[in-house]
């Protein structure tokens, strides 16, 4: 009985250690407690080269959901520059980005638009 309990504790410790080593976005992707949602962002500048993936660019953006809650979004794209002041609708689960699409300014909720334009 003690061996079984000890074995379970070892597996739990390995799981906790492994989750600490992987990135937060990967953890959020597989975490059933984190909800998916759409977040709106405003692109104002160029992306920086992504050190993890050659030929991809990284954008650190301020994202706002429909309720007006803000969060930082790390978006990677194959293009270095989006059209100036373009809005993106980003489908996220915590820090994990599933996909993004360009949207017109009129499609962005007023609450989110007001926060993004500050």
N, C-alpha and C positions, 0 to 999 in steps of 0.2 A: 504494500500500500504506500509506503514511504517513497519507493522508487517511482511510482506513478505520479504522485504529487510533485516530487522533485523534477521529474521529466516535464510536466506541464509548466512548472515555474521557469524552467530553462527555456522552453519554447516561447513563453510570454516575454521573457527578458530579451531573447533574440529578436522577436517581433518589434519590441519597443526600440531596440538599438537600430534595427534596419529602418524603421520609420523616421528616426532622427537623422539618418544619413541621406535619405532621398529628399528631393526638393518639395517645398510646400505645395506647388502646383500639381505635382504627381499625387501627393497624398489627397488633395482635394478632389482630384479626378475620380478616385476610387472610394472616397468616403461617402457612405449612404446618408449621412446626417447633413451634408452640405447640399443646399438647394441650387438648382440651375436658375439663371435669370438673364435678362438682357440689360446691358449697361451701354450708355451712350458716351462717346468721347469726341473731343474736338482736336483734330490734328493741326498743329501750328508750325511745326518745323520738320527737319529731316531726321531720319533714324540714324542711329549709331551702329557700326558693324557689330554683329553678334559674335562674341568670342567662342560660343559653343558650336555655332553652325556657320561655316564659311559661306559667303554669297547670300547671307540673310542679314536683315537689319532689325534692330530692336528699338522699340518706342516705349518709353515709360510715360504713361498718360494718366490723367485724372479722370476717372469714370464716375458717372452718376446714373443711378437707376430711376425708374419712374416715380418712386416715392421721394427722391431727392437725397438718398444716402450716397455718400462719396466713398470711393475706394481707389487705390492705385492699381492700374492694369499694366502688365508687361505684355506687349503685343509684338510678335515677330512677323516680318513680311519679306518677300523677295524684292520688293521695291524700296528704294531709299527715300523717296519723296512722294507723298500723296499731294493732290491738288491743295493749294493753300486754303486754310480754314474749312476743311471738309469734315463732315460729321460721319462717324462710323457707329454702327450698332453692333456691339460685341456680345456674343453669347458665351457666358462664363459659368463655371461652377467653382466658387471660391476664387482661387488664384489661377485656375486652369482655364485657358481660352480654347473653346471648341472651334469657333469660326467668327468671322466678321464680315460685314457688308457695308458699302457706302450708302448712306441715306441722304435724302434732301432735308434741308433745314426745317421745312414744314412738318416732317415726320417725327421730329424730336419733341418729346413732351415739354411743355412750357417750363415746368419746374426744373427739369434737367438743363434746358437751354439757358435759363437764368443763372444757374450755378456755373456752367461751363464757360460762359462769356465774361465772367468776372476777371 
